Amino acid sequence: MLAQETLSAKPQFAWARFLRTYGTLIGFLLIVLFFASQRPQTFMSVRNLLNITQQVSILGIVAFVMTVVMVIGDFDLSVGTMASLSGIVIGTLLQLEQPLSVVIGAALVVGMIGGLLNGVLVAYIGITPFVATLATLTIFGGLAFSISGGRTIFGQVFPDVLTDFANGGVVLATVNDQVIRLPHLTIIALVVLVIVWFVLEHTVFGRRLYTIGGSMEAARLAGVRVRLLRLLAFVITGFGAALAGVMLSGQLATANPTLGDGLMLNAIAAVFLGMTMSQEGEPHVLGTLVGVLLIGVLANGFTQLGVDTYVQRILTGAIIIASVTLSSISRRNH
């Protein structure tokens, strides 16, 4: 009798573990199938799928680098305003007729300096990440407004080489006289994804970050330079946020002090969605990719269905809450 109970319990455990690991991915596929059934002529077309990758490419970059800082148990609330600030830096320097290479380099350096500031406040001064990055969020946003005078920079200031690149792509095929392109922004996001994945999963630096996330004190006792690595994680996140700001400004040919404000919450949501795919509940960049794609598919699908933007936000938020909650309940019961 006991043997029979044991045998019958094994499949239940296997199913529970399977759902804990792949539940979010299954939910993502079900959402894709739903939109495909509602808009069969457009949603699953190659052009629309590539369009989705372009739409989420900027969010993807921010979410991928956000994964780095969340691996160690920290997070960065300032990434959105840093993206806006880097865009303002680009627009301002272009107005001063500086070379494009100098302009982009300056924007990326600004992002790294912002990340350095966050790292010093958190790792060396000891301010909690929430308070420190909330403060720098305000500072970076204030700087963006101060430099721009609260005005939007747009028009001929942005060179064609930048806007054409940000809105162009590599030709994949020509179907019915329509050119199918892999967007440049998608390629850049994929490059960032591969780099972050390799660093976190296949380098000593990445393993030490996970060690810090597991137990900061144990990592310190093991000889890991905890403060330095936390600092570097924030620098990486600042660089990625600035890169996203460069791409966003180039794509829209616009620099605005609030242009990147929506990136932070969506990036954190994407990382949390990815964490539901991990048995240990740890951030992993491939899981973050699924989270990013889920957010992008929801936005694209709701738009095709004609759902109002405000309703989209409510439904997207509810789906994210449901996904994370179900995963948490499953792990707690286990």
Secondary structure by P-SEA (a helix, b strand, c coil): caaaaaaaaaaaaaaaaaaaacaaaaaaaaaaaaaaaacccccccaaaaaaaaaaaaaaaaaaaaaaaaaaacccccaaaaaaaaaaaaaaaaaaacccaaaaaaaaaaaaaaaaaaaaaacccccccaaaaaaaaaaaaaaaaaaaacccccccccccaaaaaaaaccccccccccbbbbccaaaaaaaaaaaaaaaaacccaaaaaaaaaaacaaaaaaaccaaaaaaaaaaaaaaaaaaaaaaaaaaaacccccccccaaaaaaaaaaaaaaaacccccccaaaaaaaaaaaaaaaaaaaaacccaaaaaaaaaaaaaaaaaaaaaaaaac
